[in-house]
Amino acid sequence: MAENDTSRTQHILDRALGKLVSRKLLAWGTATALLLFADLASSDWVIITTVYIGGQTVIDAVTKLKGFGDR
């Protein structure tokens, strides 16, 4: 029962974040905040944002090509 509540809460939060800001921008913002406030090296910032944004872009493209985005 608790697992179902957690899953539902995560779904609601994910949906709300999706409406407010794209995940790509959220990843970039998080990496930028770490760069500014948590002593993250600039080279690490580049790697984090490139990997996430590049990977998510590929996933989005495959989803659209396969027609999963239409549902």
PDB file of N, CA, C, O and CB in Angstrom:
ATOM      1  N   MET A   1       0.823  -1.195   0.000  1.00  0.00           N
ATOM      2  CA  MET A   1       0.000   0.000   0.000  1.00  0.00           C
ATOM      3  C   MET A   1       0.868   1.261   0.000  1.00  0.00           C
ATOM      4  O   MET A   1       0.586   2.218  -0.720  1.00  0.00           O
ATOM      5  CB  MET A   1      -0.937  -0.003   1.209  1.00  0.00           C
ATOM      6  N   ALA A   2       1.926   1.250   0.815  1.00  0.00           N
ATOM      7  CA  ALA A   2       2.811   2.414   0.879  1.00  0.00           C
ATOM      8  C   ALA A   2       3.535   2.613  -0.445  1.00  0.00           C
ATOM      9  O   ALA A   2       3.785   3.746  -0.857  1.00  0.00           O
ATOM     10  CB  ALA A   2       3.827   2.258   2.019  1.00  0.00           C
ATOM     11  N   GLU A   3       3.872   1.508  -1.114  1.00  0.00           N
ATOM     12  CA  GLU A   3       4.551   1.599  -2.411  1.00  0.00           C
ATOM     13  C   GLU A   3       3.650   2.271  -3.439  1.00  0.00           C
ATOM     14  O   GLU A   3       4.116   3.072  -4.249  1.00  0.00           O
ATOM     15  CB  GLU A   3       4.971   0.201  -2.906  1.00  0.00           C
ATOM     16  N   ASN A   4       2.379   1.950  -3.409  1.00  0.00           N
ATOM     17  CA  ASN A   4       1.418   2.546  -4.330  1.00  0.00           C
ATOM     18  C   ASN A   4       1.281   4.041  -4.065  1.00  0.00           C
ATOM     19  O   ASN A   4       1.192   4.835  -5.002  1.00  0.00           O
ATOM     20  CB  ASN A   4       0.052   1.855  -4.207  1.00  0.00           C
ATOM     21  N   ASP A   5       1.265   4.429  -2.782  1.00  0.00           N
ATOM     22  CA  ASP A   5       1.182   5.849  -2.428  1.00  0.00           C
ATOM     23  C   ASP A   5       2.423   6.599  -2.896  1.00  0.00           C
ATOM     24  O   ASP A   5       2.328   7.720  -3.395  1.00  0.00           O
ATOM     25  CB  ASP A   5       1.005   6.016  -0.912  1.00  0.00           C
ATOM     26  N   THR A   6       3.590   5.974  -2.731  1.00  0.00           N
ATOM     27  CA  THR A   6       4.841   6.596  -3.167  1.00  0.00           C
ATOM     28  C   THR A   6       4.855   6.755  -4.677  1.00  0.00           C
ATOM     29  O   THR A   6       5.249   7.802  -5.191  1.00  0.00           O
ATOM     30  CB  THR A   6       6.050   5.767  -2.709  1.00  0.00           C
ATOM     31  N   SER A   7       4.429   5.727  -5.385  1.00  0.00           N
ATOM     32  CA  SER A   7       4.380   5.787  -6.843  1.00  0.00           C
ATOM     33  C   SER A   7       3.424   6.878  -7.305  1.00  0.00           C
ATOM     34  O   SER A   7       3.718   7.615  -8.246  1.00  0.00           O
ATOM     35  CB  SER A   7       3.958   4.433  -7.423  1.00  0.00           C
ATOM     36  N   ARG A   8       2.299   6.973  -6.651  1.00  0.00           N
ATOM     37  CA  ARG A   8       1.308   7.992  -7.014  1.00  0.00           C
ATOM     38  C   ARG A   8       1.860   9.394  -6.751  1.00  0.00           C
ATOM     39  O   ARG A   8       1.684  10.303  -7.563  1.00  0.00           O
ATOM     40  CB  ARG A   8      -0.007   7.778  -6.223  1.00  0.00           C
ATOM     41  N   THR A   9       2.527   9.557  -5.616  1.00  0.00           N
ATOM     42  CA  THR A   9       3.119  10.849  -5.279  1.00  0.00           C
ATOM     43  C   THR A   9       4.190  11.227  -6.292  1.00  0.00           C
ATOM     44  O   THR A   9       4.255  12.375  -6.731  1.00  0.00           O
ATOM     45  CB  THR A   9       3.714  10.819  -3.863  1.00  0.00           C
ATOM     46  N   GLN A  10       5.036  10.261  -6.666  1.00  0.00           N
ATOM     47  CA  GLN A  10       6.071  10.523  -7.652  1.00  0.00           C
ATOM     48  C   GLN A  10       5.454  10.906  -9.000  1.00  0.00           C
ATOM     49  O   GLN A  10       5.956  11.795  -9.688  1.00  0.00           O
ATOM     50  CB  GLN A  10       6.978   9.298  -7.810  1.00  0.00           C
ATOM     51  N   HIS A  11       4.379  10.239  -9.365  1.00  0.00           N
ATOM     52  CA  HIS A  11       3.706  10.551 -10.624  1.00  0.00           C
ATOM     53  C   HIS A  11       3.155  11.977 -10.593  1.00  0.00           C
ATOM     54  O   HIS A  11       3.277  12.713 -11.572  1.00  0.00           O
ATOM     55  CB  HIS A  11       2.569   9.541 -10.897  1.00  0.00           C
ATOM     56  N   ILE A  12       2.561  12.358  -9.489  1.00  0.00           N
ATOM     57  CA  ILE A  12       2.002  13.707  -9.363  1.00  0.00           C
ATOM     58  C   ILE A  12       3.113  14.753  -9.427  1.00  0.00           C
ATOM     59  O   ILE A  12       2.984  15.765 -10.115  1.00  0.00           O
ATOM     60  CB  ILE A  12       1.211  13.848  -8.044  1.00  0.00           C
ATOM     61  N   LEU A  13       4.213  14.500  -8.699  1.00  0.00           N
ATOM     62  CA  LEU A  13       5.327  15.447  -8.723  1.00  0.00           C
ATOM     63  C   LEU A  13       5.964  15.539 -10.107  1.00  0.00           C
ATOM     64  O   LEU A  13       6.309  16.626 -10.570  1.00  0.00           O
ATOM     65  CB  LEU A  13       6.378  15.048  -7.697  1.00  0.00           C
ATOM     66  N   ASP A  14       6.117  14.390 -10.759  1.00  0.00           N
ATOM     67  CA  ASP A  14       6.698  14.373 -12.102  1.00  0.00           C
ATOM     68  C   ASP A  14       5.819  15.150 -13.068  1.00  0.00           C
ATOM     69  O   ASP A  14       6.320  15.916 -13.892  1.00  0.00           O
ATOM     70  CB  ASP A  14       6.886  12.927 -12.598  1.00  0.00           C
ATOM     71  N   ARG A  15       4.535  14.960 -12.973  1.00  0.00           N
ATOM     72  CA  ARG A  15       3.603  15.666 -13.850  1.00  0.00           C
ATOM     73  C   ARG A  15       3.640  17.173 -13.604  1.00  0.00           C
ATOM     74  O   ARG A  15       3.620  17.966 -14.545  1.00  0.00           O
ATOM     75  CB  ARG A  15       2.182  15.137 -13.647  1.00  0.00           C
ATOM     76  N   ALA A  16       3.696  17.555 -12.330  1.00  0.00           N
ATOM     77  CA  ALA A  16       3.758  18.978 -11.985  1.00  0.00           C
ATOM     78  C   ALA A  16       5.046  19.604 -12.494  1.00  0.00           C
ATOM     79  O   ALA A  16       5.027  20.700 -13.054  1.00  0.00           O
ATOM     80  CB  ALA A  16       3.644  19.170 -10.469  1.00  0.00           C
ATOM     81  N   LEU A  17       6.175  18.909 -12.300  1.00  0.00           N
ATOM     82  CA  LEU A  17       7.451  19.437 -12.801  1.00  0.00           C
ATOM     83  C   LEU A  17       7.451  19.514 -14.319  1.00  0.00           C
ATOM     84  O   LEU A  17       8.000  20.453 -14.895  1.00  0.00           O
ATOM     85  CB  LEU A  17       8.620  18.568 -12.323  1.00  0.00           C
ATOM     86  N   GLY A  18       6.840  18.535 -14.965  1.00  0.00           N
ATOM     87  CA  GLY A  18       6.762  18.541 -16.423  1.00  0.00           C
ATOM     88  C   GLY A  18       6.002  19.738 -16.946  1.00  0.00           C
ATOM     89  O   GLY A  18       6.314  20.273 -18.010  1.00  0.00           O
ATOM     90  N   LYS A  19       5.002  20.153 -16.191  1.00  0.00           N
ATOM     91  CA  LYS A  19       4.230  21.321 -16.599  1.00  0.00           C
ATOM     92  C   LYS A  19       4.979  22.617 -16.329  1.00  0.00           C
ATOM     93  O   LYS A  19       4.878  23.574 -17.098  1.00  0.00           O
ATOM     94  CB  LYS A  19       2.894  21.339 -15.884  1.00  0.00           C
ATOM     95  N   LEU A  20       5.724  22.643 -15.241  1.00  0.00           N
ATOM     96  CA  LEU A  20       6.421  23.873 -14.883  1.00  0.00           C
ATOM     97  C   LEU A  20       7.678  24.105 -15.701  1.00  0.00           C
ATOM     98  O   LEU A  20       7.952  25.219 -16.147  1.00  0.00           O
ATOM     99  CB  LEU A  20       6.771  23.852 -13.430  1.00  0.00           C
ATOM    100  N   VAL A  21       8.440  23.031 -15.890  1.00  0.00           N
ATOM    101  CA  VAL A  21       9.734  23.183 -16.531  1.00  0.00           C
ATOM    102  C   VAL A  21      10.121  21.842 -17.149  1.00  0.00           C
ATOM    103  O   VAL A  21       9.796  20.785 -16.608  1.00  0.00           O
ATOM    104  CB  VAL A  21      10.816  23.672 -15.515  1.00  0.00           C
ATOM    105  N   SER A  22      10.796  21.890 -18.252  1.00  0.00           N
ATOM    106  CA  SER A  22      11.215  20.644 -18.879  1.00  0.00           C
ATOM    107  C   SER A  22      12.291  19.969 -18.041  1.00  0.00           C
ATOM    108  O   SER A  22      13.013  20.632 -17.297  1.00  0.00           O
ATOM    109  CB  SER A  22      11.727  20.899 -20.304  1.00  0.00           C
ATOM    110  N   ARG A  23      12.396  18.671 -18.160  1.00  0.00           N
ATOM    111  CA  ARG A  23      13.420  17.930 -17.407  1.00  0.00           C
ATOM    112  C   ARG A  23      14.815  18.350 -17.844  1.00  0.00           C
ATOM    113  O   ARG A  23      15.746  18.356 -17.039  1.00  0.00           O
ATOM    114  CB  ARG A  23      13.243  16.409 -17.595  1.00  0.00           C
ATOM    115  N   LYS A  24      14.961  18.695 -19.099  1.00  0.00           N
ATOM    116  CA  LYS A  24      16.279  19.129 -19.576  1.00  0.00           C
ATOM    117  C   LYS A  24      16.714  20.401 -18.871  1.00  0.00           C
ATOM    118  O   LYS A  24      17.861  20.523 -18.443  1.00  0.00           O
ATOM    119  CB  LYS A  24      16.260  19.351 -21.094  1.00  0.00           C
ATOM    120  N   LEU A  25      15.795  21.341 -18.754  1.00  0.00           N
ATOM    121  CA  LEU A  25      16.112  22.590 -18.078  1.00  0.00           C
ATOM    122  C   LEU A  25      16.343  22.349 -16.587  1.00  0.00           C
ATOM    123  O   LEU A  25      17.204  22.984 -15.979  1.00  0.00           O
ATOM    124  CB  LEU A  25      14.989  23.614 -18.288  1.00  0.00           C
ATOM    125  N   LEU A  26      15.581  21.442 -16.006  1.00  0.00           N
ATOM    126  CA  LEU A  26      15.756  21.114 -14.599  1.00  0.00           C
ATOM    127  C   LEU A  26      17.140  20.497 -14.356  1.00  0.00           C
ATOM    128  O   LEU A  26      17.806  20.835 -13.378  1.00  0.00           O
ATOM    129  CB  LEU A  26      14.648  20.150 -14.132  1.00  0.00           C
ATOM    130  N   ALA A  27      17.568  19.602 -15.235  1.00  0.00           N
ATOM    131  CA  ALA A  27      18.900  18.999 -15.105  1.00  0.00           C
ATOM    132  C   ALA A  27      19.983  20.058 -15.243  1.00  0.00           C
ATOM    133  O   ALA A  27      20.954  20.058 -14.486  1.00  0.00           O
ATOM    134  CB  ALA A  27      19.103  17.895 -16.160  1.00  0.00           C
ATOM    135  N   TRP A  28      19.824  20.949 -16.192  1.00  0.00           N
ATOM    136  CA  TRP A  28      20.792  22.017 -16.392  1.00  0.00           C
ATOM    137  C   TRP A  28      20.819  22.948 -15.176  1.00  0.00           C
ATOM    138  O   TRP A  28      21.893  23.350 -14.727  1.00  0.00           O
ATOM    139  CB  TRP A  28      20.462  22.809 -17.671  1.00  0.00           C
ATOM    140  N   GLY A  29      19.674  23.283 -14.656  1.00  0.00           N
ATOM    141  CA  GLY A  29      19.598  24.154 -13.485  1.00  0.00           C
ATOM    142  C   GLY A  29      20.227  23.526 -12.254  1.00  0.00           C
ATOM    143  O   GLY A  29      20.917  24.199 -11.488  1.00  0.00           O
ATOM    144  N   THR A  30      19.987  22.233 -12.066  1.00  0.00           N
ATOM    145  CA  THR A  30      20.575  21.529 -10.931  1.00  0.00           C
ATOM    146  C   THR A  30      22.092  21.494 -11.046  1.00  0.00           C
ATOM    147  O   THR A  30      22.797  21.768 -10.074  1.00  0.00           O
ATOM    148  CB  THR A  30      20.019  20.105 -10.834  1.00  0.00           C
ATOM    149  N   ALA A  31      22.594  21.161 -12.222  1.00  0.00           N
ATOM    150  CA  ALA A  31      24.049  21.124 -12.422  1.00  0.00           C
ATOM    151  C   ALA A  31      24.651  22.513 -12.246  1.00  0.00           C
ATOM    152  O   ALA A  31      25.744  22.648 -11.698  1.00  0.00           O
ATOM    153  CB  ALA A  31      24.392  20.572 -13.820  1.00  0.00           C
ATOM    154  N   THR A  32      23.954  23.536 -12.702  1.00  0.00           N
ATOM    155  CA  THR A  32      24.442  24.903 -12.562  1.00  0.00           C
ATOM    156  C   THR A  32      24.466  25.328 -11.100  1.00  0.00           C
ATOM    157  O   THR A  32      25.410  25.983 -10.659  1.00  0.00           O
ATOM    158  CB  THR A  32      23.576  25.864 -13.375  1.00  0.00           C
ATOM    159  N   ALA A  33      23.430  24.958 -10.342  1.00  0.00           N
ATOM    160  CA  ALA A  33      23.407  25.275  -8.910  1.00  0.00           C
ATOM    161  C   ALA A  33      24.567  24.578  -8.189  1.00  0.00           C
ATOM    162  O   ALA A  33      25.209  25.168  -7.320  1.00  0.00           O
ATOM    163  CB  ALA A  33      22.051  24.854  -8.281  1.00  0.00           C
ATOM    164  N   LEU A  34      24.829  23.319  -8.556  1.00  0.00           N
ATOM    165  CA  LEU A  34      25.965  22.613  -7.957  1.00  0.00           C
ATOM    166  C   LEU A  34      27.287  23.282  -8.333  1.00  0.00           C
ATOM    167  O   LEU A  34      28.205  23.355  -7.516  1.00  0.00           O
ATOM    168  CB  LEU A  34      25.975  21.140  -8.400  1.00  0.00           C
ATOM    169  N   LEU A  35      27.378  23.761  -9.554  1.00  0.00           N
ATOM    170  CA  LEU A  35      28.583  24.448 -10.006  1.00  0.00           C
ATOM    171  C   LEU A  35      28.813  25.713  -9.173  1.00  0.00           C
ATOM    172  O   LEU A  35      29.938  26.009  -8.770  1.00  0.00           O
ATOM    173  CB  LEU A  35      28.476  24.802 -11.510  1.00  0.00           C
ATOM    174  N   LEU A  36      27.742  26.441  -8.927  1.00  0.00           N
ATOM    175  CA  LEU A  36      27.865  27.716  -8.221  1.00  0.00           C
ATOM    176  C   LEU A  36      28.037  27.554  -6.716  1.00  0.00           C
ATOM    177  O   LEU A  36      28.810  28.282  -6.094  1.00  0.00           O
ATOM    178  CB  LEU A  36      26.658  28.566  -8.494  1.00  0.00           C
ATOM    179  N   PHE A  37      27.309  26.592  -6.126  1.00  0.00           N
ATOM    180  CA  PHE A  37      27.242  26.542  -4.662  1.00  0.00           C
ATOM    181  C   PHE A  37      27.875  25.307  -4.023  1.00  0.00           C
ATOM    182  O   PHE A  37      28.022  25.279  -2.801  1.00  0.00           O
ATOM    183  CB  PHE A  37      25.826  26.615  -4.243  1.00  0.00           C
ATOM    184  N   ALA A  38      28.254  24.296  -4.785  1.00  0.00           N
ATOM    185  CA  ALA A  38      28.735  23.055  -4.164  1.00  0.00           C
ATOM    186  C   ALA A  38      30.099  22.620  -4.690  1.00  0.00           C
ATOM    187  O   ALA A  38      30.439  21.439  -4.626  1.00  0.00           O
ATOM    188  CB  ALA A  38      27.733  21.943  -4.392  1.00  0.00           C
ATOM    189  N   ASP A  39      30.868  23.547  -5.200  1.00  0.00           N
ATOM    190  CA  ASP A  39      32.234  23.251  -5.627  1.00  0.00           C
ATOM    191  C   ASP A  39      32.297  22.162  -6.705  1.00  0.00           C
ATOM    192  O   ASP A  39      33.160  21.286  -6.660  1.00  0.00           O
ATOM    193  CB  ASP A  39      33.061  22.830  -4.430  1.00  0.00           C
ATOM    194  N   LEU A  40      31.392  22.224  -7.656  1.00  0.00           N
ATOM    195  CA  LEU A  40      31.428  21.314  -8.800  1.00  0.00           C
ATOM    196  C   LEU A  40      32.361  21.917  -9.847  1.00  0.00           C
ATOM    197  O   LEU A  40      32.257  23.101 -10.169  1.00  0.00           O
ATOM    198  CB  LEU A  40      29.987  21.072  -9.392  1.00  0.00           C
ATOM    199  N   ALA A  41      33.254  21.117 -10.366  1.00  0.00           N
ATOM    200  CA  ALA A  41      34.189  21.608 -11.380  1.00  0.00           C
ATOM    201  C   ALA A  41      33.446  21.869 -12.685  1.00  0.00           C
ATOM    202  O   ALA A  41      32.467  21.191 -12.998  1.00  0.00           O
ATOM    203  CB  ALA A  41      35.341  20.594 -11.604  1.00  0.00           C
ATOM    204  N   SER A  42      33.913  22.845 -13.436  1.00  0.00           N
ATOM    205  CA  SER A  42      33.230  23.194 -14.685  1.00  0.00           C
ATOM    206  C   SER A  42      33.249  22.035 -15.670  1.00  0.00           C
ATOM    207  O   SER A  42      32.296  21.860 -16.428  1.00  0.00           O
ATOM    208  CB  SER A  42      33.876  24.424 -15.320  1.00  0.00           C
ATOM    209  N   SER A  43      34.312  21.242 -15.675  1.00  0.00           N
ATOM    210  CA  SER A  43      34.352  20.088 -16.582  1.00  0.00           C
ATOM    211  C   SER A  43      33.298  19.051 -16.194  1.00  0.00           C
ATOM    212  O   SER A  43      32.721  18.397 -17.062  1.00  0.00           O
ATOM    213  CB  SER A  43      35.755  19.446 -16.574  1.00  0.00           C
ATOM    214  N   ASP A  44      33.047  18.899 -14.884  1.00  0.00           N
ATOM    215  CA  ASP A  44      31.992  17.986 -14.435  1.00  0.00           C
ATOM    216  C   ASP A  44      30.618  18.510 -14.840  1.00  0.00           C
ATOM    217  O   ASP A  44      29.732  17.739 -15.207  1.00  0.00           O
ATOM    218  CB  ASP A  44      32.058  17.791 -12.908  1.00  0.00           C
ATOM    219  N   TRP A  45      30.451  19.832 -14.770  1.00  0.00           N
ATOM    220  CA  TRP A  45      29.187  20.450 -15.173  1.00  0.00           C
ATOM    221  C   TRP A  45      28.896  20.140 -16.640  1.00  0.00           C
ATOM    222  O   TRP A  45      27.772  19.790 -16.999  1.00  0.00           O
ATOM    223  CB  TRP A  45      29.228  21.980 -14.941  1.00  0.00           C
ATOM    224  N   VAL A  46      29.902  20.271 -17.468  1.00  0.00           N
ATOM    225  CA  VAL A  46      29.746  19.996 -18.903  1.00  0.00           C
ATOM    226  C   VAL A  46      29.351  18.537 -19.120  1.00  0.00           C
ATOM    227  O   VAL A  46      28.462  18.250 -19.922  1.00  0.00           O
ATOM    228  CB  VAL A  46      31.056  20.318 -19.670  1.00  0.00           C
ATOM    229  N   ILE A  47      29.996  17.623 -18.420  1.00  0.00           N
ATOM    230  CA  ILE A  47      29.696  16.202 -18.576  1.00  0.00           C
ATOM    231  C   ILE A  47      28.274  15.890 -18.132  1.00  0.00           C
ATOM    232  O   ILE A  47      27.539  15.206 -18.845  1.00  0.00           O
ATOM    233  CB  ILE A  47      30.692  15.355 -17.781  1.00  0.00           C
ATOM    234  N   ILE A  48      27.877  16.384 -16.960  1.00  0.00           N
ATOM    235  CA  ILE A  48      26.532  16.112 -16.433  1.00  0.00           C
ATOM    236  C   ILE A  48      25.462  16.611 -17.389  1.00  0.00           C
ATOM    237  O   ILE A  48      24.548  15.866 -17.742  1.00  0.00           O
ATOM    238  CB  ILE A  48      26.349  16.765 -15.057  1.00  0.00           C
ATOM    239  N   THR A  49      25.566  17.850 -17.807  1.00  0.00           N
ATOM    240  CA  THR A  49      24.517  18.411 -18.661  1.00  0.00           C
ATOM    241  C   THR A  49      24.522  17.777 -20.048  1.00  0.00           C
ATOM    242  O   THR A  49      23.456  17.535 -20.614  1.00  0.00           O
ATOM    243  CB  THR A  49      24.686  19.923 -18.782  1.00  0.00           C
ATOM    244  N   THR A  50      25.689  17.507 -20.601  1.00  0.00           N
ATOM    245  CA  THR A  50      25.761  16.903 -21.931  1.00  0.00           C
ATOM    246  C   THR A  50      25.184  15.495 -21.943  1.00  0.00           C
ATOM    247  O   THR A  50      24.417  15.141 -22.838  1.00  0.00           O
ATOM    248  CB  THR A  50      27.201  16.873 -22.417  1.00  0.00           C
ATOM    249  N   VAL A  51      25.548  14.703 -20.961  1.00  0.00           N
ATOM    250  CA  VAL A  51      25.062  13.323 -20.902  1.00  0.00           C
ATOM    251  C   VAL A  51      23.553  13.299 -20.725  1.00  0.00           C
ATOM    252  O   VAL A  51      22.859  12.567 -21.431  1.00  0.00           O
ATOM    253  CB  VAL A  51      25.745  12.552 -19.756  1.00  0.00           C
ATOM    254  N   TYR A  52      23.039  14.082 -19.800  1.00  0.00           N
ATOM    255  CA  TYR A  52      21.599  14.043 -19.558  1.00  0.00           C
ATOM    256  C   TYR A  52      20.816  14.600 -20.740  1.00  0.00           C
ATOM    257  O   TYR A  52      19.885  13.956 -21.222  1.00  0.00           O
ATOM    258  CB  TYR A  52      21.255  14.822 -18.296  1.00  0.00           C
ATOM    259  N   ILE A  53      21.178  15.771 -21.204  1.00  0.00           N
ATOM    260  CA  ILE A  53      20.430  16.392 -22.292  1.00  0.00           C
ATOM    261  C   ILE A  53      20.551  15.573 -23.570  1.00  0.00           C
ATOM    262  O   ILE A  53      19.561  15.379 -24.275  1.00  0.00           O
ATOM    263  CB  ILE A  53      20.922  17.822 -22.531  1.00  0.00           C
ATOM    264  N   GLY A  54      21.760  15.089 -23.879  1.00  0.00           N
ATOM    265  CA  GLY A  54      21.945  14.256 -25.072  1.00  0.00           C
ATOM    266  C   GLY A  54      21.170  12.964 -24.985  1.00  0.00           C
ATOM    267  O   GLY A  54      20.521  12.560 -25.949  1.00  0.00           O
ATOM    268  N   GLY A  55      21.231  12.307 -23.835  1.00  0.00           N
ATOM    269  CA  GLY A  55      20.507  11.055 -23.650  1.00  0.00           C
ATOM    270  C   GLY A  55      19.005  11.242 -23.719  1.00  0.00           C
ATOM    271  O   GLY A  55      18.309  10.445 -24.346  1.00  0.00           O
ATOM    272  N   GLN A  56      18.503  12.275 -23.088  1.00  0.00           N
ATOM    273  CA  GLN A  56      17.066  12.533 -23.097  1.00  0.00           C
ATOM    274  C   GLN A  56      16.588  12.897 -24.493  1.00  0.00           C
ATOM    275  O   GLN A  56      15.472  12.539 -24.869  1.00  0.00           O
ATOM    276  CB  GLN A  56      16.715  13.649 -22.114  1.00  0.00           C
ATOM    277  N   THR A  57      17.395  13.590 -25.260  1.00  0.00           N
ATOM    278  CA  THR A  57      17.035  13.948 -26.628  1.00  0.00           C
ATOM    279  C   THR A  57      16.879  12.701 -27.493  1.00  0.00           C
ATOM    280  O   THR A  57      15.952  12.608 -28.298  1.00  0.00           O
ATOM    281  CB  THR A  57      18.089  14.883 -27.231  1.00  0.00           C
ATOM    282  N   VAL A  58      17.788  11.746 -27.324  1.00  0.00           N
ATOM    283  CA  VAL A  58      17.693  10.490 -28.077  1.00  0.00           C
ATOM    284  C   VAL A  58      16.428   9.730 -27.682  1.00  0.00           C
ATOM    285  O   VAL A  58      15.716   9.217 -28.546  1.00  0.00           O
ATOM    286  CB  VAL A  58      18.945   9.610 -27.833  1.00  0.00           C
ATOM    287  N   ILE A  59      16.150   9.658 -26.394  1.00  0.00           N
ATOM    288  CA  ILE A  59      14.946   8.974 -25.919  1.00  0.00           C
ATOM    289  C   ILE A  59      13.698   9.634 -26.483  1.00  0.00           C
ATOM    290  O   ILE A  59      12.788   8.940 -26.936  1.00  0.00           O
ATOM    291  CB  ILE A  59      14.894   8.971 -24.384  1.00  0.00           C
ATOM    292  N   ASP A  60      13.638  10.951 -26.464  1.00  0.00           N
ATOM    293  CA  ASP A  60      12.477  11.673 -27.014  1.00  0.00           C
ATOM    294  C   ASP A  60      12.314  11.399 -28.505  1.00  0.00           C
ATOM    295  O   ASP A  60      11.192  11.220 -28.980  1.00  0.00           O
ATOM    296  CB  ASP A  60      12.622  13.187 -26.773  1.00  0.00           C
ATOM    297  N   ALA A  61      13.410  11.365 -29.242  1.00  0.00           N
ATOM    298  CA  ALA A  61      13.340  11.124 -30.689  1.00  0.00           C
ATOM    299  C   ALA A  61      12.840   9.718 -30.985  1.00  0.00           C
ATOM    300  O   ALA A  61      11.991   9.537 -31.857  1.00  0.00           O
ATOM    301  CB  ALA A  61      14.715  11.337 -31.339  1.00  0.00           C
ATOM    302  N   VAL A  62      13.348   8.731 -30.279  1.00  0.00           N
ATOM    303  CA  VAL A  62      12.905   7.346 -30.496  1.00  0.00           C
ATOM    304  C   VAL A  62      11.435   7.200 -30.139  1.00  0.00           C
ATOM    305  O   VAL A  62      10.684   6.523 -30.841  1.00  0.00           O
ATOM    306  CB  VAL A  62      13.754   6.361 -29.664  1.00  0.00           C
ATOM    307  N   THR A  63      11.029   7.829 -29.057  1.00  0.00           N
ATOM    308  CA  THR A  63       9.623   7.771 -28.648  1.00  0.00           C
ATOM    309  C   THR A  63       8.716   8.334 -29.733  1.00  0.00           C
ATOM    310  O   THR A  63       7.674   7.751 -30.030  1.00  0.00           O
ATOM    311  CB  THR A  63       9.411   8.539 -27.336  1.00  0.00           C
ATOM    312  N   LYS A  64       9.093   9.441 -30.318  1.00  0.00           N
ATOM    313  CA  LYS A  64       8.277  10.041 -31.382  1.00  0.00           C
ATOM    314  C   LYS A  64       8.287   9.187 -32.636  1.00  0.00           C
ATOM    315  O   LYS A  64       7.256   9.039 -33.293  1.00  0.00           O
ATOM    316  CB  LYS A  64       8.776  11.444 -31.712  1.00  0.00           C
ATOM    317  N   LEU A  65       9.431   8.627 -32.974  1.00  0.00           N
ATOM    318  CA  LEU A  65       9.518   7.770 -34.174  1.00  0.00           C
ATOM    319  C   LEU A  65       8.679   6.508 -34.023  1.00  0.00           C
ATOM    320  O   LEU A  65       8.060   6.053 -34.986  1.00  0.00           O
ATOM    321  CB  LEU A  65      10.979   7.387 -34.456  1.00  0.00           C
ATOM    322  N   LYS A  66       8.657   5.945 -32.831  1.00  0.00           N
ATOM    323  CA  LYS A  66       7.904   4.716 -32.579  1.00  0.00           C
ATOM    324  C   LYS A  66       6.411   5.003 -32.394  1.00  0.00           C
ATOM    325  O   LYS A  66       5.597   4.080 -32.401  1.00  0.00           O
ATOM    326  CB  LYS A  66       8.458   4.001 -31.342  1.00  0.00           C
ATOM    327  N   GLY A  67       6.058   6.261 -32.231  1.00  0.00           N
ATOM    328  CA  GLY A  67       4.654   6.632 -32.067  1.00  0.00           C
ATOM    329  C   GLY A  67       4.141   6.548 -30.643  1.00  0.00           C
ATOM    330  O   GLY A  67       2.934   6.609 -30.410  1.00  0.00           O
ATOM    331  N   PHE A  68       5.060   6.408 -29.676  1.00  0.00           N
ATOM    332  CA  PHE A  68       4.622   6.331 -28.286  1.00  0.00           C
ATOM    333  C   PHE A  68       4.191   7.681 -27.754  1.00  0.00           C
ATOM    334  O   PHE A  68       3.446   7.742 -26.777  1.00  0.00           O
ATOM    335  CB  PHE A  68       5.723   5.771 -27.420  1.00  0.00           C
ATOM    336  N   GLY A  69       4.632   8.752 -28.361  1.00  0.00           N
ATOM    337  CA  GLY A  69       4.273  10.084 -27.897  1.00  0.00           C
ATOM    338  C   GLY A  69       2.852  10.481 -28.242  1.00  0.00           C
ATOM    339  O   GLY A  69       2.368  11.506 -27.761  1.00  0.00           O
ATOM    340  N   ASP A  70       2.175   9.698 -29.061  1.00  0.00           N
ATOM    341  CA  ASP A  70       0.819  10.023 -29.479  1.00  0.00           C
ATOM    342  C   ASP A  70      -0.222   9.585 -28.467  1.00  0.00           C
ATOM    343  O   ASP A  70      -1.388   9.966 -28.572  1.00  0.00           O
ATOM    344  CB  ASP A  70       0.527   9.392 -30.807  1.00  0.00           C
ATOM    345  N   ARG A  71       0.178   8.803 -27.505  1.00  0.00           N
ATOM    346  CA  ARG A  71      -0.800   8.260 -26.534  1.00  0.00           C
ATOM    347  C   ARG A  71      -1.032   9.158 -25.388  1.00  0.00           C
ATOM    348  O   ARG A  71      -1.822   8.835 -24.501  1.00  0.00           O
ATOM    349  CB  ARG A  71      -0.359   6.944 -26.016  1.00  0.00           C
TER     350      ARG A  71
END
